Amino acid sequence: MQSKATTVQQYLSELNDDRLEAIEAVRDVILENLPDGFEEAMNWGMITYQVPLSRYPDTYNKQPLMMAALASQKNHMAVYLTGVYADGASRAKFTSAYQATGKRMDMGQSCVRFRKLDDLPLELIGEAIAEYSVEEFIELNERVRS
């Protein structure tokens, strides 16, 4: 379920009350932990947290380098964590910490799916967002691409 919204506010206005409350809570955690230099934008039908093209234009698809995203899908909501996906050590640490919370983990390659806010360990999401500075994230991307 990809949104056609062009702004974050437009995206949020499309959500029903239950989804809006959950997405806003996760968004607040992301924004509180987002390192300087990343920008919040709408891209790929989701709220994205990305390296602006003005900072790093050398992407494989000529789109901003996405560090994280937040989306309301048809049957769930999801936080996409590119750093956790691209870095095996980060993924192992994240998975172990998630399991230690006792919450049911529903994770794909980079997406952490949740149906209600209580399913998601918000503190851990904040830690994953804060893990990479823009420079470190660009270096990770370059290592993975080569």
C-alpha positions as CSV (number, residue, x, y, z in Angstrom):
1,M,0.0,0.0,0.0
2,Q,2.1,2.9,-1.3
3,S,1.0,6.4,-0.5
4,K,0.9,9.1,-3.2
5,A,1.5,11.8,-0.5
6,T,4.1,14.3,-1.3
7,T,4.6,15.7,2.2
8,V,4.9,14.0,5.6
9,Q,1.9,16.0,6.9
10,Q,-0.2,14.8,3.9
11,Y,0.9,11.2,4.6
12,L,-0.1,11.5,8.2
13,S,-3.4,13.0,7.4
14,E,-4.3,9.9,5.3
15,L,-4.0,7.6,8.3
16,N,-6.8,6.4,10.5
17,D,-6.6,7.3,14.2
18,D,-5.0,4.1,15.5
19,R,-2.4,4.1,12.8
20,L,-1.7,7.8,13.2
21,E,-1.1,7.5,16.9
22,A,1.4,4.6,16.4
23,I,3.2,6.2,13.4
24,E,3.5,9.5,15.2
25,A,5.0,7.8,18.2
26,V,7.6,6.0,16.2
27,R,8.3,9.1,14.1
28,D,8.9,11.1,17.3
29,V,11.5,8.4,18.5
30,I,13.1,8.5,15.1
31,L,13.3,12.3,15.0
32,E,14.7,12.4,18.6
33,N,17.5,10.1,17.7
34,L,18.2,11.1,14.1
35,P,21.8,12.2,13.7
36,D,22.4,15.7,12.2
37,G,22.7,15.7,8.4
38,F,19.9,13.3,7.6
39,E,16.6,14.7,6.3
40,E,13.0,13.6,6.7
41,A,11.1,13.4,3.4
42,M,8.6,11.5,1.4
43,N,10.1,8.9,-0.9
44,W,9.0,5.6,-2.2
45,G,5.5,6.2,-0.7
46,M,6.9,6.3,2.8
47,I,8.3,8.7,5.3
48,T,12.0,8.4,4.8
49,Y,15.1,9.5,6.6
50,Q,17.8,10.0,4.1
51,V,21.1,11.5,3.1
52,P,20.3,14.5,0.9
53,L,21.5,14.3,-2.7
54,S,23.3,17.6,-2.1
55,R,25.5,15.7,0.5
56,Y,25.9,12.4,-1.4
57,P,24.8,12.4,-5.0
58,D,26.7,9.2,-6.0
59,T,23.9,6.7,-5.4
60,Y,23.3,3.8,-7.7
61,N,19.7,4.9,-8.5
62,K,20.2,8.7,-8.4
63,Q,17.8,8.8,-5.4
64,P,18.8,9.9,-1.9
65,L,20.5,7.3,0.2
66,M,17.8,6.0,2.6
67,M,18.9,5.2,6.1
68,A,15.4,4.5,7.5
69,A,11.8,4.7,6.6
70,L,8.4,4.5,8.3
71,A,5.2,3.2,6.6
72,S,1.7,2.1,7.2
73,Q,1.1,-0.9,5.0
74,K,-2.1,-2.7,4.3
75,N,-1.8,-5.3,7.1
76,H,0.9,-3.8,9.3
77,M,3.1,-0.9,10.0
78,A,6.8,-1.0,9.4
79,V,10.1,0.6,10.3
80,Y,12.8,0.1,7.7
81,L,16.4,0.1,9.1
82,T,18.9,0.0,6.3
83,G,21.9,0.0,8.6
84,V,20.6,-3.1,10.4
85,Y,20.2,-4.7,7.0
86,A,23.5,-3.8,5.6
87,D,25.8,-4.4,8.6
88,G,25.9,-8.0,9.9
89,A,27.2,-6.9,13.3
90,S,24.5,-4.3,13.7
91,R,21.9,-6.9,12.7
92,A,23.1,-9.4,15.2
93,K,23.2,-6.8,18.0
94,F,19.7,-5.6,17.0
95,T,18.2,-9.1,16.8
96,S,19.6,-10.1,20.2
97,A,18.5,-6.9,21.9
98,Y,15.0,-7.2,20.3
99,Q,14.6,-10.8,21.5
100,A,15.7,-9.8,25.0
101,T,12.7,-7.4,25.2
102,G,10.3,-10.4,25.1
103,K,8.4,-8.8,22.3
104,R,7.5,-10.8,19.2
105,M,9.9,-10.0,16.5
106,D,8.5,-9.8,13.0
107,M,11.4,-8.8,10.8
108,G,12.2,-9.1,7.1
109,Q,15.5,-8.0,5.5
110,S,15.3,-4.4,6.7
111,C,11.7,-4.0,7.8
112,V,10.5,-4.5,11.4
113,R,6.8,-5.1,11.1
114,F,4.3,-4.3,13.9
115,R,0.5,-4.2,14.2
116,K,0.3,-2.1,17.3
117,L,2.7,0.3,19.1
118,D,3.1,-2.1,22.1
119,D,4.7,-4.6,19.7
120,L,7.7,-2.4,19.0
121,P,10.6,-1.8,21.4
122,L,10.8,2.0,20.8
123,E,14.0,2.5,22.8
124,L,15.8,-0.1,20.5
125,I,14.4,1.6,17.4
126,G,15.9,4.9,18.7
127,E,19.3,3.2,19.2
128,A,19.3,1.7,15.7
129,I,18.5,5.2,14.3
130,A,21.3,6.8,16.3
131,E,23.9,4.2,15.4
132,Y,25.3,5.9,12.3
133,S,26.3,9.4,11.6
134,V,25.8,10.5,8.0
135,E,29.5,10.0,7.3
136,E,29.5,6.5,8.8
137,F,26.3,5.6,6.9
138,I,27.8,6.7,3.6
139,E,31.0,4.6,4.4
140,L,28.8,1.6,5.1
141,N,26.9,2.1,1.8
142,E,30.2,2.3,-0.1
143,R,31.6,-0.8,1.6
144,V,28.4,-2.8,0.8
145,R,28.3,-1.6,-2.8
146,S,31.9,-2.5,-3.6
